[in-house]
């Protein structure tokens, strides 16, 4: 897994908090999704302050829709990073990522193709940076706004 600098890690954490807010905004959250989100929180090494922020704002966490193409691409990049953080791509991670990508406005069939490519990348020997480049090209090809 490619290492992130402090600024990149903070950006991924903000995306994680937004993803968490999306799921917590539902009346009911399936345990399999909670498990995935907990796994990512542990792998992102959330700090004591991060956890206190979640605890203190649990009922106030609000999903914020990324407004432009660049913000949506960053959200997808962060999903890719969370999926690859342990160099293992699990079905539930792809399912959570697909829910989020569809919420971002991506067509379900496009999301399916995108995450199929992500799932096979480790077998193809690709780094997360190479996958990020492919995601960008994919989004540009489909003219995702």
Secondary structure as the mmCIF struct_conf table of DSSP 4:
data_model
#
loop_
_struct_conf.conf_type_id
_struct_conf.id
_struct_conf.beg_label_comp_id
_struct_conf.beg_label_asym_id
_struct_conf.beg_label_seq_id
_struct_conf.end_label_comp_id
_struct_conf.end_label_asym_id
_struct_conf.end_label_seq_id
HELX_LH_PP_P HELX_LH_PP_P1 UNK A 2 UNK A 4
HELX_RH_AL_P HELX_RH_AL_P1 UNK A 6 UNK A 24
TURN_TY1_P TURN_TY1_P1 UNK A 25 UNK A 25
BEND BEND1 UNK A 26 UNK A 27
HELX_RH_AL_P HELX_RH_AL_P2 UNK A 31 UNK A 43
TURN_TY1_P TURN_TY1_P2 UNK A 44 UNK A 45
HELX_RH_AL_P HELX_RH_AL_P3 UNK A 48 UNK A 56
TURN_TY1_P TURN_TY1_P3 UNK A 57 UNK A 60
BEND BEND2 UNK A 68 UNK A 68
HELX_RH_AL_P HELX_RH_AL_P4 UNK A 69 UNK A 84
TURN_TY1_P TURN_TY1_P4 UNK A 85 UNK A 86
BEND BEND3 UNK A 87 UNK A 87
HELX_RH_AL_P HELX_RH_AL_P5 UNK A 91 UNK A 103
TURN_TY1_P TURN_TY1_P5 UNK A 104 UNK A 105
HELX_RH_AL_P HELX_RH_AL_P6 UNK A 108 UNK A 121
TURN_TY1_P TURN_TY1_P6 UNK A 122 UNK A 125
HELX_RH_AL_P HELX_RH_AL_P7 UNK A 128 UNK A 141
TURN_TY1_P TURN_TY1_P7 UNK A 142 UNK A 143
#
